[in-house]
Amino acid sequence: MALPPRKKRPGNPVRTPRRPAAPRVVPAQAIKEEGERLQKVLARAGLGSRREIEEWIREGRLSLNRRPAQLGDRYHQGDFLTLNGRLVNVERRIDTDTRVLVYHKPVGEVVSRKDPEGRPIIFTQLPRLEAGRWIAVGRLDINTQGLLLVTNNGELANRLMHPSRQVEREYAVRVLGHIRDSSIEIMQQGVTLEDGVARFEQIVPAGGEGANHWYHVTVREGRNRLVRRLWESQDIVVSRLIRVRYGDIALPPRLKARTWMELPQDALEALMRSVEME
């Protein structure tokens, strides 16, 4: 069954697959004398998200100036840093251009570095980086397809995912059967789930055929399986789920599954400004 037309939004930011000249992140020499939080610097350098790096510190995998790093440590230019015993050139990584890819994740792929079940992972589909690594902005479960942003700037990823930013995520949802107006109203007012109250910011009918009906819904948080759980709270089963927008970045209609496009310079700059980054 064909996906119904998506709501039109002005200025689709993804226009070309060519790699643009990207704005640079804060250079190494701009690190202040008093230093910056270690996890913030390493996230900006593309080693991982802040959450990942904090976990590495707890596990004792990071050393700063030949002693185990601690939460609260600050990095100063020229400090000696190792990860799993290997030297990390922080200054070189910080001076790397920020890049963001728009990836069309298919059903069946996992947003993970490794999968114990041997299922395909999204990172094998992405171009190789000379320095740093790709970091996924949020996750999509194995049965959800659609737009996934990936970046080599962990600080950018952290800001886009942080609950305080309340960045909108829009999904196309296919459900089976007649949906009562009362159920729509309840999901917009708020539903108590096992991890707290959640709601849809907007629910818009998007057509359908026979017993299948499509809706476009928006949320402002990225809790695990949130969209499915909200529908399931009303005894409604989601048969297909596609993320079509993250913030102002929309899934390009011609971008096929398992393919990616690099965000053009103007869209990259706008994305960074939206989370108050230089």
Secondary structure as UniProt FT lines:
FT   HELIX           28..30
FT   TURN            33..34
FT   STRAND          36..37
FT   HELIX           38..44
FT   TURN            45..46
FT   HELIX           50..58
FT   TURN            59..60
FT   STRAND          62..64
FT   TURN            65..66
FT   STRAND          67..68
FT   TURN            71..72
FT   STRAND          74..75
FT   TURN            77..78
FT   STRAND          81..83
FT   TURN            84..85
FT   STRAND          86..87
FT   HELIX           90..94
FT   STRAND          100..105
FT   TURN            107..108
FT   TURN            116..117
FT   HELIX           122..125
FT   STRAND          135..136
FT   TURN            142..143
FT   STRAND          145..151
FT   HELIX           154..161
FT   HELIX           163..165
FT   STRAND          169..176
FT   HELIX           181..189
FT   STRAND          191..193
FT   TURN            194..195
FT   STRAND          196..198
FT   STRAND          202..205
FT   TURN            210..211
FT   STRAND          212..219
FT   TURN            224..225
FT   HELIX           226..232
FT   TURN            233..235
FT   STRAND          238..246
FT   TURN            247..248
FT   STRAND          249..250
FT   TURN            253..254
FT   TURN            257..258
FT   STRAND          260..262
FT   HELIX           265..274
FT   TURN            275..276
//
